[in-house]
Amino acid sequence: MSIVPEDKEQKSVGGVFTGTAKVGEILAGFSQIALTQQDLTSPVAMQMAMSRIYEAMTKAVESGPKRKFIAEVKFVDSMGNPVVLALDLGDKTPPFMHKDVKARILIELTEDQSSTF
């Protein structure tokens, strides 16, 4: 990781990380199908998760297959923790010859005076 120098006009700080990415294809409606740790906490939570997944699969089948390309990006943060995130690449085939590619992750922190959280 390297620290991005502070900009004179706008105060910002950040870092650049390097990692890997695996480019793949999914059906657009299936991106909503996921199990979380909370879904495995009790039998009722698991039943609710299965119902949610069944509903998402039904809607995806009804709407028809729509291809979408994504990249699963993996890198290690400043504290040594592994980070995995998905990047939507759109519906056109990415211009890569291989499925495994390098990733450069830029994180920039700025203070925005016009909005509050």
N, C-alpha and C positions, 0 to 999 in steps of 0.2 A: 504494500500500500504506500502511496505517496500523498502528501498533503498538497492540495492546490493552493497557491499563494492567494492572499487576500486581495481582492479587487479594490482599487482606490475609490471608484465611484459608488459601488454598492458593496456593503460588507457581506462577505461570504467566506465560507470555509468548507472543505470537503476532502474527499479522498478518491483515489482510483484503485480499483481492485482488479485482479486478473483471475479468471476461472475457466471453466469449460461449459459447453452447451451441447445438448443433444437435440437435433432438429427432428421433429416428427409430425405426423398427421393425425388429427382426431376428427370425429364427427362433431359439428358445432353444438348440437343439443346435449351431447354427453359431457360437456365441460362442467355442467352443474352437478354431476354425480360424483360425490366424494364422501368418505367416512372420516369423521373426526374422532379425537379421543373421547369427547363428550358423548358421542353416539354409542360408545362401548361401556358406559358407566353402569347401565342397568338394563334389564330386559325391556322395559318400557321405552327407554331412549333408543334401543336398537330397533324396536318395532316402528317407532316414529321415523327413524332414519331409513329403514327399508321402504316405508310408504312414500317418503320423499323421493327416494331413488326410483321406485316403480313409476311414480307420476312423471318424473323427468324423462325416463326412458320411453314412456307412452307418448309424451308430447314430441320427443325427438323422432320417433317412428312416424307419427302422424304428419309432421312437417316435411318429412323427406330428408334424405341424406345431403348434408352440406359440409364439404370439406373445409378444414381450417388447419393451417400450419402453426405450430407452436415450437418454442425452444425451451427446454428445461435447463435453466442456468444454475450452475453450482459454483460457489466460491466460499472462502473462509473470511470471516469478518475480522476486525481489529482485535477482538477478544479471543480469537481462535475458535469461534463457533462456526459450524458449517451452516451455510445459508443456501436454500433452494428456492427458486422462484420461476414462474412461467412468464414467457414473453410471447404475446400474440403477434404472429408474423403475417396475418391476413390469409386470404383465400388463394393467392397465387403461389406457385412453387418457388421457394427461396433459391437464390442464385449460387448455391453451394454444391460442390461435387460430392462431398462427404457428409454424413449425418452428424459426426462428431467434429465440432469446431471450437476455436478459442473464443473466449468472451472477455470483454473489457467493460467493467461496471464503473460508472462515474456517479458519485453521490455528491451533491452540492447543497449545502445548508445556507439559506438566506433568511434574513429577518424581514418579514413583510409587515410594514406599518399599517397597511390599509385593511387587514383582516385580523380577526381574533378567533381563537379556537374555543 
